[in-house]
Amino acid sequence: MGKIAIVGAGNVGQAIAGHMTLKGHSVHVFSRFESDYAAIQERGGIRLTGDIEGEAVPDLLTTDLARAVDGVDVIVVAAPAFAHPYLSGELAEVIEPDQLVLFQPAVLGSALELTRKTKLAGREPGVVAETSTSLYTCRLQRPAEVYVGAVKNAVPVSAIPQSATPTVLDRLEPFFGQRYVDGGDTLRVGLTNINPVYHVPPAILNFKTVEEAERRPQHTLVTDRIGEVVNELDQERVSFGRALGVELPTFWDFLETSYGVREGSFVDRVVAGYGRQAFPEPDSLTHRYFTEDIPFGLLTWSTIAEQIGVAMPITDSFVTISGVLCGREWAREGRTAESLGLVGGDAESIRTAFVSGEFPR
């Protein structure tokens, strides 16, 4: 059996840790906060229900990152995007070149950021990979009890360097089977994450319901006109990708591929795709639809697009307006072309960075 470290002890981290333990692997779990382990220790393990059933006790729960990753084959980062910059800085100091680091899920630039920080630390980066979505669809029902709605059949993954992706698939197979598939390069994988497209417009354009914490199902906030805004925002993402040499599926392609939704108006398709899930809208200004999808989604797209002369007026508008509404300076806390080391690059050199890990000079 293999040795795997899970960085993050939220719903996805606990789902992976529990599943890997049940499969017989040696599992280490890292969290910065000892309190994240209280419920696991109190109940004597992690309970998984739904698509995976069982009680699992990982070998190690620790707040010491170096100890967590020591001697493991694979390191899975299963933490929110806003934690990635900090974690990349810490991982850059402790990972070894023969270890595989997988951001699961990532946002555009997660693998690139760790590659850059490892080089800046004067160390060999090894292989870093990322996915655009989680392999596990899951929710914490109660402390230390995770409901796994599904383990997806196929999730695209890509590595830096891209040439290492086949090796990544081989190394992940003993843990996850053949559920990961080749997703091309990390630029395509990162830009395939459509969360900002669906999450941000309804939340911002129905902001009163957020302030009042009404927790309406997110899909009910999409009107005909808001559907048009979602579509235009998505078209900016697709055009941005094309300018970098990447052909991307649209948000509507995603609904068809993921949920079999092919017909109807924009509203009809959103309801058909998400109505069965009925996930609630944000109920606070610190919800991840704001703190993740804007500074680690829309802002990242916008600042890279600026480098190559691509206009993204709707994207920029949501970044600006949301910053005022949330009282945040996203550029100070988010992922930008500057923080990724891409300032001064043209489209070709930026694409090269995502493919090979070689940065613009």
C-alpha positions, 0 to 999 in steps of 0.5 A, spaced: 500 500 500 502 507 498 503 513 503 499 519 502 498 526 505 492 530 505 493 537 506 487 540 509 482 537 514 475 540 511 470 536 507 474 534 501 480 533 506 476 528 510 473 525 505 480 523 501 483 521 508 477 517 510 477 513 503 484 512 502 484 509 509 479 504 508 483 502 502 489 500 506 493 506 505 498 509 510 494 516 511 497 523 514 493 529 515 495 536 516 491 542 518 494 548 521 489 548 526 489 543 532 481 544 533 480 541 526 481 534 529 477 535 535 471 532 532 475 526 529 479 525 535 472 525 539 469 520 535 475 516 534 475 517 526 472 519 520 465 516 518 463 516 511 456 515 508 453 515 501 457 513 495 463 510 500 461 507 507 465 506 513 469 508 519 476 510 518 482 512 523 488 516 519 495 514 521 497 521 523 493 527 524 498 533 525 499 541 525 506 539 523 507 540 515 514 537 515 512 531 519 505 530 515 509 529 508 515 526 510 516 519 507 509 519 503 509 518 495 503 523 494 501 529 497 494 532 496 492 539 497 485 539 499 484 546 502 480 552 499 484 556 494 485 562 499 490 557 503 494 555 497 499 561 497 501 560 504 501 552 503 505 553 497 510 557 501 510 552 506 511 546 502 516 549 497 521 548 504 519 541 505 517 537 499 522 532 496 523 532 488 521 525 488 514 527 491 508 528 487 504 534 489 496 534 487 492 540 488 485 537 488 481 541 486 485 547 484 484 554 481 488 557 475 495 557 477 496 553 483 501 548 480 505 554 477 505 558 484 508 552 488 513 551 482 515 558 482 516 558 490 520 552 490 525 555 485 525 561 489 527 557 495 533 554 491 530 547 491 528 543 485 520 543 484 519 536 482 512 534 479 506 538 481 499 537 478 492 540 479 485 538 477 479 543 476 474 540 480 474 535 486 474 528 485 469 527 491 462 531 491 461 531 498 459 535 504 460 535 512 453 533 515 456 533 522 463 534 525 467 528 523 462 525 518 462 526 511 457 524 506 460 523 499 454 524 494 459 521 488 466 519 486 466 522 479 468 517 474 473 522 470 476 528 472 482 532 468 488 533 471 495 536 468 502 537 471 508 541 470 511 540 466 506 537 462 510 532 459 510 528 466 502 528 466 502 520 464 507 519 470 502 523 474 496 518 472 500 512 473 502 514 480 495 516 482 492 510 480 494 505 486 490 510 490 484 513 486 484 508 480 483 510 473 479 516 475 483 521 473 484 523 466 489 527 462 487 534 461 492 537 457 496 543 460 495 546 467 492 553 463 487 549 460 485 545 466 485 551 470 481 555 465 476 550 465 474 551 472 467 555 471 465 556 478 466 564 478 462 564 472 456 561 475 457 563 482 459 570 482 453 574 478 447 571 481 450 572 488 453 580 486 446 581 482 442 579 488 446 582 494 440 584 498 439 576 499 446 575 501 446 581 506 440 578 509 442 571 509 436 568 506 440 562 503 436 561 497 438 556 492 443 559 488 439 556 482 433 560 483 437 567 483 438 566 475 433 570 472 433 571 464 437 577 464 442 574 469 443 568 465 445 573 459 450 576 464 453 569 466 453 567 458 457 574 457 462 573 463 463 566 460 464 568 453 470 573 456 473 567 459 473 563 453 476 568 449 481 569 454 483 562 453 483 563 446 488 568 446 492 564 450 492 558 445 487 554 449 480 552 446 475 551 452 468 548 453 463 553 455 459 553 461 453 550 457 458 545 455 459 543 462 452 543 464 451 538 458 457 534 459 456 534 467 448 533 467 446 531 460 442 538 460 442 540 452 436 544 451 432 550 454 433 557 455 439 559 460 435 559 466 432 552 464 439 549 463 441 552 470 435 549 473 435 542 470 443 542 472 443 545 479 436 544 481 436 537 484 442 539 488 439 546 491 446 548 494 444 555 498 447 562 496 452 565 500 450 567 507 456 572 509 461 576 505 466 571 507 463 565 503 467 562 498 463 564 492 467 571 494 473 569 497 475 564 492 471 565 486 473 572 485 480 573 488 483 566 485 478 566 479 476 573 476 482 577 478 487 572 476 484 572 469 483 579 469 490 581 471 493 575 466 489 578 460 491 585 461 498 582 460 496 580 453 492 586 451 485 582 452 479 586 454 475 583 460 470 589 462 465 584 465 470 580 469 473 587 471 466 590 473 465 584 478 472 584 481 471 592 482 464 592 485 465 586 489 471 589 492 466 595 494 460 590 497 465 586 501 470 591 503 476 588 500 482 589 496 482 583 492 489 585 489 492 585 495 490 578 497 488 574 491 492 571 485 495 575 480 499 575 474 505 579 478 504 573 484 505 568 479 511 571 476 508 573 469 508 580 469 512 582 462 510 576 459 506 575 452 501 570 450 506 565 448 511 566 454 505 565 459 503 559 456 510 556 456 510 557 464 503 553 465 506 548 460 513 547 462 514 551 469 519 556 465 517 563 467 518 570 462 524 573 463 
